[in-house]
Amino acid sequence: MKPAPPSGLRRSAPDEAVFAFLNDLVRPIAMYLYGRKIYETMAIWETPDVIPGRTPGMQDFARIWQAAAVRDLKAPLPHDVSVAGPNLAAQAIRAWLVDEYRLLIVPMMLGGGKRVLPSNVCVKLDLLDEHRFANGMVYLRYHTRA
C-alpha cells in the first residue's frame, strides 16, 4: 500500500469541473502511449471501484480510459493517439511526431523530477485554446507551426 500523498498533492487533484472538461478532451483518443511511471500512475483507472470517494466524473474518465487502452492496439486508428511520460514524449517530440501539445497547469510547485519537455528542441507553437478553472488549474492547447 502506498502512503497518502502530501496534503498539497491532494488539494491539487482535479475537481468535477476539471474532470468534465478533461473527459470531453480525451473521449476521442483511441490509444494512450505511456512510459512506465505514467502507466503505473494511470493503472488505477483499470479498477476505479477501489478509488475511495470516486465521483461521477472520475467514473466517466475510467470508462473513457479503459476503452482506449494500449492493449487494444489497432492500426490505422481513426482517432487521436496520446503520448505521455517525459522519456516517451521526448522521443516523439524529437522525431517531429507531435502535432499538438495539451498542457494542464496545476497551481503547485514541487521542484525536482524530470523535465516536461526535452532539451535542445525548438518547436514553434500557435495557441489554439485555453481554459481557466476555478481551482486555479489552466489548460493550454497548442498546434505545431511548420
C-alpha positions as CSV (number, residue, x, y, z in Angstrom):
1,M,0.0,0.0,0.0
2,K,1.4,3.4,-1.0
3,P,1.5,6.2,1.7
4,A,-1.0,9.0,1.3
5,P,0.2,11.9,-0.8
6,P,1.2,15.1,1.0
7,S,-1.8,17.3,1.7
8,G,-0.8,19.7,-1.1
9,L,-1.0,17.0,-3.7
10,R,-4.5,16.0,-2.5
11,R,-5.5,19.7,-2.9
12,S,-4.2,19.8,-6.5
13,A,-6.4,16.9,-7.6
14,P,-8.8,17.7,-10.4
15,D,-12.3,18.7,-9.2
16,E,-15.5,17.7,-11.0
17,A,-15.3,20.7,-13.4
18,V,-11.8,19.8,-14.4
19,F,-12.8,16.1,-14.9
20,A,-15.8,17.1,-17.0
21,F,-13.6,19.3,-19.2
22,L,-10.8,16.6,-19.5
23,N,-13.3,13.8,-20.2
24,D,-14.5,15.8,-23.3
25,L,-10.9,16.2,-24.4
26,V,-9.9,12.5,-24.0
27,R,-13.1,11.0,-25.3
28,P,-11.8,10.9,-29.0
29,I,-8.4,9.4,-28.1
30,A,-8.1,5.8,-29.4
31,M,-4.8,4.9,-27.8
32,Y,-2.5,6.0,-24.9
33,L,1.2,5.5,-25.2
34,Y,2.8,5.8,-21.7
35,G,6.2,5.5,-20.2
36,R,6.5,3.1,-17.3
37,K,5.9,5.6,-14.5
38,I,3.0,7.3,-16.1
39,Y,1.4,3.9,-16.8
40,E,1.9,2.9,-13.2
41,T,0.1,6.2,-12.2
42,M,-2.7,5.7,-14.6
43,A,-3.2,1.9,-13.9
44,I,-5.7,2.8,-11.1
45,W,-8.2,3.6,-13.8
46,E,-8.3,-0.1,-14.7
47,T,-10.1,-0.8,-11.4
48,P,-11.8,2.5,-10.4
49,D,-14.0,0.8,-7.9
50,V,-11.1,0.8,-5.4
51,I,-10.8,4.6,-5.5
52,P,-12.2,6.0,-2.3
53,G,-14.6,8.9,-2.8
54,R,-14.8,8.5,-6.6
55,T,-17.1,10.9,-8.3
56,P,-19.3,10.6,-11.4
57,G,-16.6,12.5,-13.4
58,M,-14.0,10.1,-12.2
59,Q,-16.1,7.1,-13.1
60,D,-16.7,8.6,-16.6
61,F,-13.0,9.1,-17.0
62,A,-12.3,5.5,-16.1
63,R,-14.7,4.2,-18.8
64,I,-13.1,6.5,-21.4
65,W,-9.6,5.4,-20.4
66,Q,-10.4,1.7,-20.4
67,A,-11.9,2.0,-23.9
68,A,-8.6,3.3,-25.3
69,A,-6.1,1.1,-23.5
70,V,-2.9,0.2,-25.4
71,R,-3.7,-3.5,-25.1
72,D,-6.3,-2.9,-27.9
73,L,-3.7,-1.6,-30.4
74,K,-5.4,-1.1,-33.8
75,A,-4.0,0.4,-37.0
76,P,-4.9,2.5,-38.7
77,L,-6.6,4.4,-36.0
78,P,-9.5,6.7,-36.8
79,H,-8.9,8.7,-33.6
80,D,-6.1,10.6,-31.9
81,V,-3.2,8.9,-30.0
82,S,-2.0,10.4,-26.7
83,V,1.7,10.2,-25.7
84,A,2.6,10.9,-22.1
85,G,5.7,10.4,-19.9
86,P,8.8,12.6,-20.2
87,N,11.0,10.0,-21.9
88,L,8.5,8.6,-24.4
89,A,7.1,12.1,-25.2
90,A,10.6,13.5,-25.7
91,Q,11.3,10.8,-28.3
92,A,8.1,11.7,-30.1
93,I,8.9,15.4,-30.0
94,R,12.4,14.9,-31.2
95,A,11.1,12.8,-34.1
96,W,8.6,15.6,-35.0
97,L,5.7,13.2,-34.5
98,V,3.7,15.6,-32.2
99,D,1.3,18.0,-33.9
100,E,-0.5,19.2,-30.8
101,Y,0.5,19.9,-27.2
102,R,-2.1,19.9,-24.5
103,L,-0.9,21.0,-21.1
104,L,-2.8,21.2,-17.8
105,I,-1.0,23.5,-15.4
106,V,-1.6,22.8,-11.7
107,P,-1.1,25.6,-9.3
108,M,1.7,23.9,-7.3
109,M,5.4,23.7,-7.4
110,L,7.1,20.6,-6.2
111,G,10.7,21.0,-7.5
112,G,12.9,18.3,-8.9
113,G,11.8,15.5,-11.2
114,K,12.1,15.2,-14.9
115,R,11.5,18.0,-17.4
116,V,8.2,18.1,-19.1
117,L,9.8,19.0,-22.4
118,P,13.1,17.8,-23.8
119,S,16.3,19.9,-24.0
120,N,17.7,21.2,-27.3
121,V,14.5,21.1,-29.2
122,C,12.8,24.3,-30.6
123,V,9.2,23.9,-31.7
124,K,7.2,26.9,-32.7
125,L,3.6,26.8,-31.5
126,D,0.3,28.5,-32.1
127,L,-2.1,28.8,-29.3
128,L,-5.4,27.1,-30.2
129,D,-7.3,27.1,-26.9
130,E,-7.0,28.0,-23.2
131,H,-9.3,27.4,-20.3
132,R,-9.1,28.6,-16.7
133,F,-10.7,26.7,-13.8
134,A,-12.0,28.0,-10.5
135,N,-9.5,25.8,-8.7
136,G,-6.6,27.6,-10.3
137,M,-5.7,25.0,-13.0
138,V,-5.2,26.2,-16.5
139,Y,-5.5,24.2,-19.7
140,L,-3.4,25.2,-22.8
141,R,-3.6,23.7,-26.3
142,Y,-1.0,24.5,-28.9
143,H,-0.5,23.3,-32.5
144,T,2.9,23.0,-34.0
145,R,3.8,25.6,-36.6
146,A,5.5,24.3,-39.8
